[in-house]
Amino acid sequence: MRPSAKSRISRLFLEATRGRWFRLYAPRSPGAAPGDRLRLAIVSLIPHLGDSVLLFPLLDAIHHEKPDAEISVFTSGMGQILSLHPAIDHLYLVNLRPPRWLRTAAAPVLNLWQQWHRNYRHLRFDVCVVLRGGAEPFRSPYLAWMLGGNIRAGYAPELEPERLEYDTAGSSLFTTFVDTPNGLHEVERGAEVLMRAGILHAPVNTRQPVESLRAIAKSADASAFFSGHPELQAPYAIVAPGASFARRRWNPASFAEIAQTEMLDRQITPVLVGSASERELCESIAAKLNGTALIFAGLPFPELVALCSRATFFVGNDSGPGHVAGALGVPTVEVTAFSRAGDPRHHASPERSRPCGPFVSVLQPKQPIAPCTTECVAEVEHCIAQVEPADVRAAIDSLLAARHALSTR
């Protein structure tokens, strides 16, 4: 069957914007003139909360090694939380949705070019880095190319084991890139990029609490939040039942069982958290409990950090609140749909995306359930259903014991 005219045009647009061609005709800003202060641009266009939280330990490391650097971040969506980090001087929110008239296969790249031309082409940088892996689908290497910089560093897309449709030869848009990885976790990979760019001199430890998030937990906003909620003076633990996809959501009845047996029965108040759209889900779990639960839906980020910081422990899916809790040093149990039999290099693997922190346990299905193979692709709860409440109870007990042992040394 011959491809349609529309399909052929789409392929032509995609080929025309592949990195090796794009750099031959696309304009870019010149690098910065020599100066006393390092001007660093970080491009991270993934709009999700958890992905943005994973940048905090990298920003901590940059701030420690280059305290005088002038740092600009180009991000989208929940990436706006990065403005709370003390190392950030400028934050630019990039609109990832092309205008209506721009509905072509090359729309993401043309949209970035339009925003660069209108808003960013006057900016000058010494170094521009893309800290996420080569499978990141929002064309960050293209914006890095347009922003310029004497050094442009990223992660080679060729290292990704999947999602080849997003391999647009982005390596050719960098002056240097990681092509022999040493780490699996996204923070480790980001540190490798920064080391390649000469910003860091050592890897970043993903098993340590993240100090910049701990500082937010002690901020004036956090104090005001607790002052307004005296009910949080009693011991509480957090349940986060939401996730961006239904297949990543563990059964609400199982969350209710954990809230009852591991919280209420132990005189610990269950606190259900989620986005504003997940309030109904939280309420459905609270209705199953023989006792009182608190619900916080749609909290601003500083208040979410504050709430997580004092929790006895945290249980949730692969979603943003779990990254916050883990990075604060709270015992955190994450239930994921990605099976233990999957490729650890896959973008959905917890080996790459697990929360940072010293007390984190990720529970996975043993095997994918047909028709799933590499990762769960169902529209509803599927592979994740293999994780049992008994697994979560054991993980909670183990993490609490580990934290107690560390505190008594």
Long-range contacts (C-beta under 8 A, 24 or more apart in sequence): 9-104, 9-105, 10-104, 10-105, 11-105, 13-104, 13-105, 13-106, 14-105, 14-106, 14-168, 16-106, 17-106, 17-109, 17-110, 17-142, 17-168, 18-168, 18-169, 19-141, 19-142, 19-145, 19-168, 19-169, 19-170, 19-171, 19-172, 19-173, 20-169, 20-172, 22-109, 22-142, 22-145, 22-173, 23-145, 23-172, 23-173, 26-113, 26-142, 26-145, 26-146, 27-117, 27-121, 27-146, 28-145, 28-146, 28-147, 28-148, 29-120, 29-121, 29-122, 29-123, 29-124, 29-125, 29-146, 29-147, 29-148, 30-124, 30-148, 31-124, 31-125, 31-126, 31-148, 31-149, 31-150, 32-124, 32-125, 32-126, 32-149, 32-150, 33-124, 35-126, 37-68, 37-69, 37-70, 38-66, 38-68, 38-69, 38-70, 38-126, 38-127, 39-69, 39-70, 39-72, 39-124, 39-125, 39-126, 39-127, 40-66, 40-69, 40-70, 40-71, 40-72, 40-125, 40-126, 40-127, 40-128, 40-129, 40-199, 41-71, 41-72, 41-73, 41-74, 41-123, 41-125, 41-127, 41-128, 41-129, 41-144, 41-147, 41-149, 42-71, 42-72, 42-73, 42-74, 42-128, 42-129, 42-131, 43-74, 43-75, 43-128, 43-129, 43-130, 43-131, 43-140, 43-141, 43-143, 43-144, 43-147, 44-73, 44-74, 44-75, 44-79, 44-130, 44-131, 44-132, 44-140, 45-74, 45-75, 45-76, 45-79, 45-94, 45-96, 45-136, 45-138, 45-139, 45-140, 45-143, 46-76, 46-77, 46-79, 46-132, 46-136, 46-138, 47-75, 47-76, 47-77, 47-78, 47-79, 47-96, 48-77, 48-78, 48-244, 48-320, 49-78, 49-81, 49-301, 49-319, 49-320, 49-321, 49-323, 49-324, 50-318, 50-319, 50-320, 50-322, 50-323, 50-353, 50-355, 51-78, 51-79, 51-132, 51-186, 52-77, 52-78, 52-79, 52-81, 52-82, 52-320, 53-81, 53-213, 53-320, 53-323, 53-324, 53-327, 53-355, 54-186, 54-187, 54-190, 54-323, 54-353, 54-356, 55-79, 55-82, 55-131, 55-190, 56-82, 56-85, 56-210, 56-212, 56-213, 56-327, 57-187, 57-204, 57-206, 57-208, 57-210, 57-327, 57-356, 58-131, 58-187, 58-190, 58-191, 58-194, 58-204, 59-85, 59-87, 59-88, 59-212, 60-87, 60-210, 60-211, 60-212, 61-191, 61-194, 61-200, 61-204, 62-87, 62-194, 62-199, 62-200, 63-87, 63-212, 65-199, 65-200, 65-201, 66-199, 69-199, 72-123, 72-125, 74-120, 74-143, 74-147, 76-138, 78-301, 78-320, 81-301, 84-212, 84-216, 84-301, 84-302, 85-212, 86-212, 86-215, 87-212, 92-119, 92-120, 94-143, 96-138, 108-138, 108-139, 109-139, 109-142, 112-139, 112-142, 112-143, 112-146, 113-142, 113-146, 116-143, 116-146, 116-147, 120-146, 120-147, 121-146, 123-147, 124-148, 125-149, 125-150, 126-150, 126-151, 127-151, 127-152, 127-153, 127-197, 127-198, 127-199, 128-152, 128-153, 129-153, 129-154, 129-193, 129-194, 129-197, 129-199, 130-154, 130-155, 130-174, 130-193, 131-189, 131-190, 131-193, 131-194, 132-186, 132-189, 132-190, 133-159, 133-160, 133-186, 133-189, 133-347, 133-352, 134-158, 134-159, 134-160, 134-166, 134-167, 134-170, 134-171, 135-160, 135-162, 135-163, 135-166, 135-347, 136-166, 137-163, 137-166, 139-168, 139-170, 141-168, 141-170, 141-171, 141-173, 141-174, 142-170, 142-173, 144-173, 144-174, 145-173, 150-175, 151-175, 151-176, 151-197, 151-198, 152-176, 153-177, 153-178, 153-193, 153-194, 153-196, 153-197, 154-178, 154-193, 155-181, 155-189, 155-192, 155-193, 159-345, 160-345, 160-347, 161-343, 161-345, 161-346, 162-343, 162-346, 162-347, 162-374, 163-347, 184-344, 184-345, 184-349, 184-351, 184-352, 185-351, 185-352, 185-353, 185-354, 186-352, 186-353, 187-356, 189-352, 206-356, 207-356, 207-357, 207-358, 208-356, 208-357, 208-358, 209-327, 209-328, 209-329, 209-357, 209-358, 210-327, 210-328, 210-356, 210-357, 213-305, 213-324, 213-327, 213-328, 214-309, 214-328, 214-329, 216-301, 216-302, 216-305, 216-306, 217-305, 217-306, 217-308, 217-309, 217-328, 219-302, 219-306, 221-300, 221-302, 221-303, 221-306, 222-302, 222-303, 222-305, 222-306, 222-309, 225-302, 225-303, 225-306, 225-307, 226-306, 226-310, 231-269, 231-294, 232-271, 232-294, 232-307, 232-310, 234-269, 235-267, 235-268, 235-269, 235-312, 236-263, 236-268, 236-269, 236-270, 236-271, 236-294, 236-310, 236-311, 236-312, 237-262, 237-263, 237-268, 237-269, 237-270, 237-271, 237-311, 237-312, 237-313, 237-314, 237-315, 238-271, 238-272, 238-273, 238-307, 238-308, 238-311, 238-313, 238-314, 238-315, 238-316, 238-321, 238-325, 239-263, 239-270, 239-271, 239-272, 239-273, 239-285, 239-315, 239-316, 240-272, 240-273, 240-274, 240-314, 240-315, 240-316, 240-317, 240-319, 240-321, 240-322, 241-272, 241-274, 241-278, 241-281, 241-282, 241-285, 241-316, 241-317, 242-274, 242-275, 242-278, 242-281, 242-282, 242-316, 242-317, 242-319, 243-317, 243-318, 243-319, 244-319, 246-378, 246-379, 246-380, 246-381, 247-337, 247-376, 247-377, 247-378, 247-379, 247-380, 247-381, 247-382, 247-383, 247-384, 248-317, 248-318, 248-319, 248-336, 248-337, 248-376, 248-384, 249-317, 249-381, 249-384, 250-317, 250-335, 250-381, 250-384, 250-385, 250-387, 251-381, 251-385, 252-281, 252-284, 252-285, 252-288, 253-288, 254-387, 254-388, 254-389, 254-392, 255-285, 255-315, 256-285, 256-288, 256-289, 257-389, 258-315, 258-389, 258-392, 258-393, 258-396, 259-285, 259-289, 259-293, 260-288, 260-289, 260-290, 260-291, 261-389, 261-393, 262-315, 262-392, 262-393, 262-396, 264-289, 264-290, 264-291, 264-293, 268-312, 269-293, 269-294, 270-294, 271-295, 271-296, 271-307, 271-311, 272-296, 272-297, 273-297, 273-299, 273-304, 273-307, 273-321, 274-298, 274-321, 312-400, 313-396, 313-399, 313-400, 315-392, 315-396, 317-384, 318-350, 318-353, 322-355, 323-355, 323-356, 325-355, 325-357, 326-354, 326-355, 326-356, 326-357, 326-359, 326-360, 327-355, 327-356, 327-357, 328-357, 329-357, 329-358, 329-359, 330-357, 330-359, 331-359, 331-396, 331-399, 331-400, 331-402, 331-403, 332-357, 332-359, 332-360, 332-361, 332-399, 333-361, 333-362, 333-363, 333-392, 333-395, 333-396, 333-399, 334-360, 334-361, 334-362, 334-363, 335-363, 335-384, 335-387, 335-392, 336-362, 336-363, 336-364, 336-384, 337-365, 337-375, 337-376, 337-382, 337-383, 337-384, 338-364, 338-365, 338-375, 338-376, 338-383, 339-364, 339-365, 339-366, 339-367, 339-368, 339-375, 339-376, 339-383, 340-364, 340-365, 340-366, 340-367, 341-366, 341-367, 341-368, 342-368, 342-374, 342-375, 343-374, 346-374, 346-375, 348-375, 358-406, 359-399, 359-402, 359-403, 360-399, 361-395, 361-398, 361-399, 363-387, 363-391, 363-392, 363-395
